Amino acid sequence: MKLYIKLIFIALFTVLTTNIFAQTDSTATFEVSGNCGMCKSRIEKAAKLTGVESAIWNIEDHKITVKYNFSKVKLASIQQAIAQAGHDTPLFQAPDEVYNKLHECCEYERMGENHTTHEHDGDDDHDHDHDAHAKENGTDNHEEDHNHEHIITGVVVNEDNKASLTPISNVNVKWLEGPKAQVTSNENGVFKIKHDKGNKHLVFSYAGMQPDTIEVKNLHEVLVVHAQNNVLSEVVVSRRKKSSYINALSANRAEILTAQELFKAACCDLSESFETTVSVDVVSNDAVTGSKQIQLLGLSGIYTQLTVENLPGPRGFATPLGLNSIAGTWIESIDISKGIGSVVNGYENMAGQINVELKKPHNSERLFFNAYANNMGRTDVNLNLAQKINDHWSVGLLLHDNFMYNKNMNFSDNGFRDIPVGNLFSGINRWHYENGKGTIAQFGIKYLKDDRTGGQVNFDKSRDKGKTDIYGLGFDNERIEGFAKIGYVFPQNRLRSIGLQLSASNYKQDSYFGLRNYNSEQTNGYANLIFQDIIGSVTHKYKVGASMTYDKYKEDIESNNFDRIETVSGLFAEYTFSPSENFDMVLGLREDYNSLYGWFTTPRLVARYNPFTGNTIRFSTGRGQRTANIFAENMSILASSRTLDYAALKNNQDAYGLRPEVSWNTGITIDQNFQLFGRESGVSVELFHNNFQNQVVIDWENPRTVSIYNLDGKSYSNSLQAEFRFMPAPHFEARMAYRLLDVQTDYKDGKLQKPLTAKHRGFVNLAYNLHSGWSFDYTFNTVGPKRLPSTSANPSAYQLANYSNAYITMNAQISKSFGADKNFTIYVGGENLTNKFQKDPILAFDQPFGQYFDTNLLWGPITGRMFYTGIRYHIK
């Protein structure tokens, strides 16, 4: 097998690198941040180093095309020169002292710390995507009514014969209609003038120049007025914010959901953060515990590596209830990467990685408050605080409190609470340090307390726990975590850095399900050391490092003890080959030692290719391995009368006496961006295949028992997804998608489709945003039939059909922002507007202590139509 892996890597490397871009003359296109004509002049001048034939920066898409001699100048040197002039590039960030001296008009939105994501301030009027429309070419598609008050901002500059731009002060600006009050441009050429209802035309005049009258087509665009040959004329620069996008610079396909995307729905916690994307499914595990799981590529969430700022997220025993522990208002962005990922982040990734970036104290709002309530008795309160202490230190506090006290919520009228009641509190205190000389450090502490009670609506814990009169269940969970990230970027070479990631946590769970008790505790330690640099030029980059994971598990289930200690230590190396802006290939290899299973190897390959403008093709393949925590990850088993065969499991030997799970994932994605009716559009197609070499099979096909055993045969998943994105009108975004899943496993009774997984899913998301502060969002989902585990061995009264019904859900939200800074928002919305919910979510609900009781056969929503409202307020 190892020889086979080596041959694949050698063949792929040879095919992809032979004779590619061997000539010395090269052309590259990359993003450079900027706003206006002054930026254009500055950027192009900085780029023209010795060996550069031409450099043209496009004000519309903020990309520069450079023709250069590869033997005389390196692309990294060109990007570095542009950054030193004050403009961020993908590889280099402009020094703060240079950026702060730029003209007011040139103050663009900075690229993020990693140069692949962007910092977001929650303002709908700003983003990294820019469109420039000249008045004379008639390409302005952003016309809107002039019936509201607003402040118009603009700048007046003079362009000489050498295309140099200088600001003009004391230019008179007034409205042609209405009051004749006028303003003048300041020393930087910038002016601000109040717009009254009905005003459409601005008049510009300056001594010695021919005046001009300009029609204001969009009240929220920045007007750039050029004076050339003593004539004033207009250029309009507008900005549109994308709430979700595909990271064009990463070799691995990453879908980025920004905070603005999360605001499209009532995103109270991470489990509710994927309602407006088709890539991730979030489903309830059962009909009574309220626990949820994500599904990626048709596989359970345990096969998706969940990280928080590239540190381990809720894992192991914390997996079932971990999605509820991260508040939506804490999130700055979510990166969704399907298929295999980087070896730097570990070996457990089998279906993809979801990385959650939280708000950082040095670049987030000083205060953010959110309050939410719905008609089902749920209330959420969030408070984020951030304070910059001095030039080096910043501190932040993120708080989340969730209350659920409607003890009688029971849509199916079966006498059981649809959602447990109780309280969940979580908080983070984090610190950020940066000395401006290359050292960056982040550290903090997280805390979670989750205390909930479920079961029959009249269950009282103090009275009924441990008895057979009334069925009840409950959780008492506590988690504390400390984390630190320390990095150093070498000042003389910003491409060389070293970083150390550290985390330690303790998770305790005391729970009961009727007469069954389940108690667990996990102590985890994690360390990851990473060094990265280039070999000669940015064509050859590499990362090397070492990692260690320590887990101490204590687990008691129905008087059976399954304690173990598992440590995994390893080394990794990753090489990136980037001969041009159009091609990247990443080869990664890990070698790890597991204290229970010995040595194992993790090879991975990812490639990105742009064959022509707007088109990106990506390919990935690699291996993943993980250890199953069979009880914690399938805790819903306990909320049933199904028996567990403990005799087949081995105490204190490996992990339950089962082999580790191993799979190979291969995928290809194609993204094509284009203009449709003059507006940005795109199509994406994804195909992934996951093949298990070994899997811990959870067999539900006998309604009286749950069997757990190692795979004997084949298990695989195939996922095909197609998505279409376009803008039917200004400020109106639409996304439509279809997904097909084929997930099959060899059980003891033969090959079967994975139960409770829909083969077909359709998705539509519509978003309409107005600069007046109104936002309208609508999401439509159609979910196909799901195969149900066999119940044929039950009496006819407790038998279900082989397949569930298909169903449709609709969610909608309307929000309105107020104030000059749009910092106060009121939102109202509804979920599951079709009121579609499963009528029989619990089998044998009338006999909860009988032999046919089962809460695990949940295929649809458990609750019906729900309405909510809330407020948001922030201070930047």
N, C-alpha and C positions, 0 to 999 in steps of 0.2 A: 504493500500500500504506500509506503514512504517513497519507493522508487517511482511509482505511478504519479504521486504528487509532484515530485521533482521534475519529471518529464513534462507535465502540464505547464509548470511555471517556466521552464526553459523554452518550450515551444511558443508560449504566449509572448514571452519577452522578446524572442527573436523576431516573430512576425510583426510585432508592434513597433519595434525600434529600428529595423533594417532600413537604411536609406531614408529615414524620415527627417525632413528639414535639414539636409546635409549642406545646403548652400550657405555661403557667408552672408548674402543679402537676405534680410528677414523683415517681415511685417508683423506687428503685434498690435492688438487692440485691448485696452483695459480701462477700467473705470477710474476717473479722477473727479473728486468732489469740487464743486464750484457752482456759481450762480449766473454770472452775467458776462458781458463783453470784456470788462476789466479782468475777470478771471481768465477768460480765453487768452488774452494777450499775455498774461503772466505765466500761465501754464505752458503755452507753446514756446515762449522764450526760454523757460527753465529746461525744457525737454531737449533743446537743440545743443547737445553736447557734441564733441568731436566724434565723428562716425555716424551721426544721425543725419539722414538725408532730408527728411521732412517730418513734421509733427502737427497734426490737425486735431483740435479738440472740438467736439460737437456739443453745442449748448443744449441740444434737445435731449440727448440720452446720456450726457455726461461721460462719454467715452472718447478716448484719444487714440488715434491711429498713428503709429510711429513706423517709419521705414528707416532701417539702420543696418550697419555693417556689423555682423555678429562677431567678427574677429577684432574689431576696434573698440566696441563698447558693449557692455552687458545690459540686458533689460532691467536688471535690478538697480544698476547705476542710474538709469534714466528715471525710474520711479523714485529713487532716493533724492535726485535733484529736484524733481517736482515737489516732493514733500518738503524739502528744505525751503522752497519758495512760498510755502504756506498752504498746500493743497494735499489732502489725504489721498493715498493710493492703496491698492490691495495689500502691498507689502510694507509700506511705511506710512506712519502717521506724522503729520506736520507738527513740529515743536509748538507747544502751547504759546510760547512767547512770540513766535512768528504769526501764528493764527490770530492772536489777540490784536495784532497791529494791522490786520487787513481792513480795508474799507468796509463801512457798514453794509453796503450792498453785497459784499463778498462773503458775509458770514454765513456759510453753508452749514448744513447739518453734518456733524462729525461722524466718521465711520467708527464702528464699535471697537472694543479692546482687541478682539481677535480678527478684525478686518473682514469678517464674513457675516457678522450681524450688525445691526444698527441700534443705537440707543434711542429709546422712544420716550417722548415726554407727554404722550396722551393727547397732543394737539392734532386735530384732524387736518389742519391746514399745512402740515409740514411732513416731508418724507424725503427719502433718498432718490426717488424717481421724479424727474423734472421734465416739463415740456415747454419749449419756447415757440411762440407763434408770432411771426411778424405781421404787422397790420397790413402791409402792402400785399402779402401773398394770400390773404383771406383764409388762413388755415385755423383760425380761432374757433374751436368747437365748444367753448365754455360760456356761451351767451346765457344770461339769466335776467330775471326782472330787476327793476331798479326801485322797488317799492319798500325798501327798508334802510334804516340808518346804519352807517358803517364808517370806519376810518380808512381812507385810501392811503396807501404807502407807496412811494416811488423814489427814483433817483434820476438825476440829470447828469449826463457825462458828455464830454467833448471828445470826438475821435479825429485825430489829425491824419495827415497823408501816410504816416507810417503805422497807422492802426493803433497808435498809443491812445489810451483813454485816461482822461483826467476829469475829476468832478467839477461841476460848475455851481458856485454858490450864488445866492441872491436872485435866482430865477423866480419870477412871479407866476403863481399858479392860482387859478380861480375857476369857478363853474360858469359855463355859458348860460345855464338856466338858473333861475331862482336867485337867492341872495348874492350880492356882488363881493362878499368878503373874500379876501385872498390871503395866501400864505406864501412864504419864500423858502427856497431850499437852503439848507444849512451849509457849513463849511465842507461837508462831505457830499454835497449835492443831494442829500436826502430831504424829502418833504413829506408831511402828513397833513391831510385835509379831510374835514368831516364831510361825509356824503349825506345829503338830505333826499327824502323820497322824490322820485321823478327826475333827478339829475342824471344826465347821460354823457355830457361832453365837458372836458377840461380844456382850458385855454392856457397855453404856456407862452410867456413873453420874456425877452431878455434884450438889453441894449446891444445893438449891433447885429442882432440875429433876426431872421424872419420868423414871426410867431407861427404857431400851429394850434389847431383845435383837434383834440383826440377823443374818440368815442371810447368810453370805459365799458368794455364788454363783460367783464367779470369783476365784481366789487372786491374780490378776495385775492386777486392776483397782484404781483408786484410790477408796477409800471417802470420800465427802464426807458428813459427818453434820451436818445442820442442826438447830439448836435454835430452835424457834418456839413462842411461847406457853408457854414452860417445858416443852416436850416435845421429846425427842430423836427425830429420824427420819432416814432414810438416803436419799441419792442416790448412784448409782454412775456414775463417769466412766471409760470404758474407751477404749483407743486401739488401732486396727488399722493395721498398716503395709501400704500398697500397694506391691508391688514394681514394678509398671508401671501407668501411667495416661495418660489423655489430658489435655494441658494445656488446661483450660477457659478460660483467660484470653487465649490467643493467637488472633489472627485466622486464622493459618495452622494447620492441624491438625498437632499435634506429639505423637507417642507417646513417652513418657519411660520408658526402661528404667533403673531404679536399680541400685546395686551389689547390692542384695538379689536382684534378678532375675537378675543375672549369676551369683550363687552357686548358682542352681538347676542349673547344669551345670558341667562342668570347663572354665571359661572361662580358658584359658591365654593367649590373645591375641585381638585384635579379630576375627579371622576366625571365632572360635568363640563370639562374643558374641551371636549372633542365633538360637541353637538353640531358644529358647523363644518366638519370635515368628514369626507367619506373614507379616509385612510384608516381610521381607528374606530372599532366598535367598542362600546361600553355596555355590558350586560350585567344584570343582577344574577348572583350565584344561586339564589333560592328565593323562596316566598316569605321568609320570616326574619332573616338576620340583617337585611339591609346592606350586606357586603356586595361589592361590585368588582368586576375584573375587566381589563382591556383585552381586546382580541385584535391581533395583527396578522395578516395573511391567513386568516382562518384558524390560527392557533391560539391557545390560551395565553393569557398575559404572562404566565410564568416563563414563557420562551422569549419574551421581549425584555431587553435589559433596560430597566428604569433607573436613570441617574438624575441627580440634582446637582447642577453645575459640575458635571462629570465626576462627581463622587457618588458612591452607592446610595440609591434611594431605598425606599421600603423594600426589603427582600427577606427571604427566609420566612420566619414565623410572622413577620409584619406584613406579608404580601396581601392576605385577604382584605384587610381593612386599611391598607396603606394609602389607597387613593383618596380616602376621606381626610387624610392628615395634612394635606398641602392645600392651603386656601387659594382660590382663584385670584384674589386681589394681590397676593404676594408675587404673582408670576409676571415676569417681564417678557418672556417668550418661551415657546415650546418648539424644540427641534425634533421632527419625526423622520427617522431614517429607516427605511425598509431594507430587509436583507442583511447581509453580513456587514459588520462595522470594523472599526480600527482595533488592532491588537493592543493599542495603548490603553484602551478602556477595559481590557480584560478578555476573558475567554467564554463568558456565559451567553453572549449575544447569539441567538439562534434564528430568530425571526426578524429582528430589527432592534433599534435603540430609540428610546424616547428620553431626551435630555431636557430637563426643566431649568431654565435660567430665572432665578429670583431677582427681585429688585435690589440694587446695590445702594448702599447709603451715600456714595459719593456722586451719584448721577440720577437719583430718583426724587420724587416730590418730597418736600419737607414734611408735608402732612397729607395723608390720604385717608378718607373715612368712607365707609360703605355700610349701609344698613339695608337688609332684605327681609321680606316677610311674604309668605304665601297663604293661600286659603286652607292648607292642610295642617297648619299649626307649626310650621317651621319658621324660625327666625335666625338670621345670621348677622353678626356685627363684626366689622373689621376695622382695624386702626393701624396704619403704617406711619412711622415717624422716622425722619432722617435728619441728621445734623452734621454739618461740616465744622469740625472743631478748630482746625487750622489748615495750613497749606498741605499738611501731610496726613492728617487723621480725619476720618469720618466714622460716625456710628449710626446704626439703624435699629429699629425695633418694629417687628411685625407681629401683630396679634390677631387671633381669630377665635370667635366663640360662636358655637352652634347650639341652638336649643330646639328640641322636638318634644312637645308635650301633649299632642293630640292622641290620647290613649284609645280613642274609639274609631280611628281611621281604618275603614275596612270596606273597600270598594266591592269585593266579591261577596260580601255578606256571609262569610263562612265563620265568623266569630274570632278570627285572628287579626292582630294588628299587621297592616301591610308594612309598616316601618317601625323599628323599635323606638321607644321614647327615651329621653335622657339628655345628656349634655356632653359636648366635645369641646375641649379647649386646647389650643396649641399656640405656641409663640416661638419667635426667633430673636435673639439679640446678636447682632453681627457688627464687626469692626472692619474697617478698610484702612490700609496704610500704603502710601506711595511717596517715596522720597525724591522723585524726579531724577534720580541717578541710576535707575534700572531696577530697583528693588520694589516689589509689590507684595503685600501680604493681606490675606483675608482670614478671619477666624471668628468663631462664634459658638453659640450653644442653642440647641433646639429642645423643646419640651412638648409633650403630648399627653393629655389625660382624656380618656374616652370611657364613659360610664353609661351603658344603655341597657334597657330591659324590653323584651318582646314576648311574643307568644299570644295566648288568648287575651281578649280585650279586658277581661275581668281578673287577670292574673295579678297577684300582689306578692312581691318577692318576699317580704317579711312573713307572710302568712302561708304561701303555697309552695315555696321552693322545696324540692325534695319529696313532694307528695304527688299522688296520682289523681288528685281531684281536678286540678286545672293545669294545663300545660303552659310552661313558661321557659324562657331562655334569657341569658344575660351575659354581658361582657364588662370586664373591668380591666382596661388596658392602660399601660403607662410606658412611655418611651422617652429616654433622654439621650441626647447625642451632642458630642463636641466635634468640631471640624476646623481644619486649617488648610490654607493653600498659600504656599510661599514660593515666589518666583523671582528670578533675576534675569534681566535682559542686558546683554553686554552693550554698553553705550557705543562702542566703536563698530559694532556689528549687530544690528537689531534683529537679524535672522538667527542669531545664536542665543540660546537661553537654556536655563535649567530650572526645573520646578519640582516641588515636593507637595504631594497631596496626602492629607492625613484625616482620619475620622475614627471615632470610637463611639459605640452606642450600647445601650442596654434596653431590652424590650421585655416586658412582662405582661402576660395575659392570664387572667382567671376567668373561666367561662363555664357555663352549664347549659345543657339542652335537654329539658325534661329531667330524666333521671341520670343522664350521662354528664360526666364532668370532664373538662379538658383544660389543663393548666400547662403553661409553657413559659420558658424564659430563654432569651438568646442574648449573648454577649458577643459583640463583634468589634474587631480591630482591623483597620485597613491602612496601607501605606503604598504610595506609588511615586517613584522617582523617575523623572523624564528629562532627558537632555536632547536638544535638537540643534542642528546646524546645517550648513550647506557644504557641498564638496566642489570647490572651485567657483561655481555660480549657482543661481537659483534653479538651473536645469536639474541639478542633483541635490535633493534634500534628504535628510534622514533623521530618525528619532530612535533612541535606544534608552533602555531603562530596566528597572526591576520593580516588582510588586510583591506584596504579601497580604493575604487575607486570613484572619483568624476568626473562627466561630466556635463558641461553646454553647451547645444546645442542651436544655433540660426539658423533658417532655413527659407528661403523665396523662394517659387517656384510659379511662375506665379501669383504673388500678394497674395498668400496664405502663412500664417505664421504658422510654427510648432515649437515653442520654448518649451524647457523643461529643467529641472534640474533633474538629476538622480544620486543618491549616493547608493553605495552598501558597507556595512560593514559586516565583518564576522570573525569567528574563525575556525581554522582547526586543525586536528590532523592526523598523519600518523604513522602507526606502521609497521616495517619491521621485519619479522621472517626469520632468515637465519641459520638453524641448521647445514648446511654444505656448501661447495663450490658449490654443485650441486643443491641447492634448495633455492629459495627466494620467499617470499610471502609478498605483500604490501597491507595493508588495510588502506584506507583513508576515512575521513569524514569531510565535511564542513557544517557549519550552517551560512547562510547569511541573511541579511535583505536588501531588495531593497525598496527604498523610494517610488517607484511607485506600486510595486506588493506585498510587504510584505515579510514574511519569506519563505525560501525554503532550502531544504536539498540536499546535493550532496554526495552520497556514491560512492566509487570506490574500485575495487580490481584488482591487477595485480599479476601474479605468473610466476616464471621461474623454469624449471626443466631440468636437464641434466641426462637422464636415462643411457646413455653410452657415450663413448668417441666420441666427434665431434658432438653430437646431442643435440639440445636445443629446448625445447617445451615451448611456452609462452601462457598464457591465460589472458585476460583482460575483464572487464565489468564495467559499471558505467554510471552515469547520467551527462548530461550537460545542461546548460541553457544560453540563451543569449537574448538580446533585439535587434530587427531588426531596422535598419535605412533604411527604405524602398526606399527613394529617392536616397540617396548617394550610396547605394549598388546596385541600379538598374538605375543609371544615364543615361544609354543608351536609356531608354524609351524616354527621351527628344529629342533624335536625330531621331525622327519619327513623323508621323502625328497622332499616336494613342492618344486617349483621356484618361484622368484620371478621375475617379469618386471621386472627392474630397468630395462629400456629404456623402460618406460612411466612410470617415475618420473624426476623431474628433480632433479638435484643443485643445491644452493645457489640454488634459486628457490622462493620461498614456502616451504611445508612440503611437500616431496616433489612439488611441482607440483599439489597438490590444493587444492580450495576448502575453506573452513572449514565445519564442520557446524553447521546451523541447524535449530531445531525450535520448534514451538508446543505448549505443554502446557495442557490444560484439564481441570479436575476438579471434582467435587462430592462432598461427604461428608455423611452424616447420622449423628449419634450420639444415642441415646435412653437415658437412665438411668431406672430404675424400681425399685420394690420387688417382689420375688418371694418369697412365703412369709415376708415380714418382713425380707428381707435384700437388700442392694444388688445390683442386676443391671443389665445394659445390652446394647444391640444397636447395631452399627455397620454401615453400608453405604457403600462407596466405589466411585466410578466415575471413571476417568481415561482420557483420550485424548491420545496424543502423536503429532504429525504432523510429519515431517521435510520441510523445504524443501530441504535438501541433507544428504547423509550420505555418509561414506566407507564404501563397501561392501566387506566382506571376503568374497569369494566362494570357498566350499569345494566347489562342486558338481562340479568336475573333480578326481578323486582324484589326479591327477598334478601339479597346480599349485594355487597360491593366487593369485587375481586380486584386485587392489586398484584401485578406480576410484570416481569420483564417481557419485552416484545419478542415474539417468536414468529417472524415473518416480515411483512413490509408495513410501513406507515409513512405516509407522505401527504403534502398539501400542495396544490397548484392554485395560484391566484392570478387572475387577469383583471385589470382595472383600466378604464378609459375615462378621461375627463376633458371637458371643454369649458374654456373660460372666455368671456367676452364682455363688452360694455355696450349694451343696447342704446344708451343715452349718456350724456355727461352726468357724472356723480352716481351712476347706476352700474353695479357690478353683478354679474350672473355667473354661476358655476353649476355645471351639470355633470353627473358621473354615473357610470354603471360598473358593477363589480360582480365577477363570477368566481366562486370558490369550489374546489373539488378536494375534499379532505377525507382520506380513507385510511383505515387501520385494520390489520389482521387481529381479530379477537379469537378467543378459543372456539367460538362458534362460527368463525369465518370472517371474510372481509366485509366491513360495513362502513357506511358514511358516518362521519363524526356526528354524534347526537347534538341536538339543540344548536346547530349552526346552519344558518341560511345559505343556500347555494347562490341565490340571486339577491342583489340589493341595488336600488336606484336612489338617486340623490339629486336634489336641486337646492341651491342657496341663492337668494336674491338679497342684495343690500343697496339701499338708496340713502345717500347722505347729502344734506344740504349745509351750506356754510352758515345758515341761520341757526344751526344747532340741532335741527331735527335729523333723526336717523330712523330708518325703517328696515327691519330685517325679518326674513321669512325663510324657513327651512322645511323641506318636504322629503320624507323618507318612505320608500316602499320596500318591505322586507318579505322575501319569499318564504315558502313553507320550510319547516325544519323537521328533520327526522327525530322522533321521540324514542327513548329507550323502550325496549319491549316490556309490556305489562301483561302479556298473554297468559302467564302463569297465575295471575290473580283471578279471583272470582269476577264474573262479568260486571258486577257493580263497580269494581275498582280497576277496570281496563280502560285504556285510552286508545285513540286512533294511532295509526303508524306515523302520521304526519300532522303537524299543526296547520292552522290556516295562515295564509298570507295576510299581512296587515299594512296599514298606512298610518303614519304619524305626521303631524304638522306642528311646528313651533313658530311663534312670531313674537316680535318685540318692537316697541316704539320708545324712543328716548328723546329728551329735549334738554339741551345744555343752555345755561343762562350765564350772563355776566360778560364783561369785555374779554375776559380770559377763558370763557367757556369752562369755568372751573366748578360749576354746580350743575348736576345732572339729575333729572328725575326719569325713571324708566318703569314701564309696565309691560307685562307680557303674559303669554300663555304657552303651556307645553301640552303635548298630546291633545291638540284641539279636536281631533276626530273622536276623542273619548273611547279609544280602542284599548281595552285591557283584557287580560285573561280571566275568564269567568270561573275557571276551576284550577287555581294555582296550587292548591294543596289536595293531594289524594288522601281520601279517608279522613278528612278534617274533623268528622264527627267522632272519630275514635283515635285521638292523638297518642294514646298509649297502647293501641292495638297493633297487629302485625302488618297492616297495610299502609300505615301512615307514612307519607313521603312529601317533602316540600321542595324537592330538587327538580321536578319536571316543569320548570318555568321556561316558556318559550316566547312570551310576549311581555308587554308592560304589565306591571302589577297594580299600578294606580291609573286612574282615569284622568279626565281633563283637570288641569291645574292652572291657577292664575297667581301672579305675583306682582309685587311692586317694590321699588327701592329707590334710594338716593345715593349719589356719590358726590364727594366734595374734596377738592385738593388745593393745596397751596404749593406752588413751585419753589 
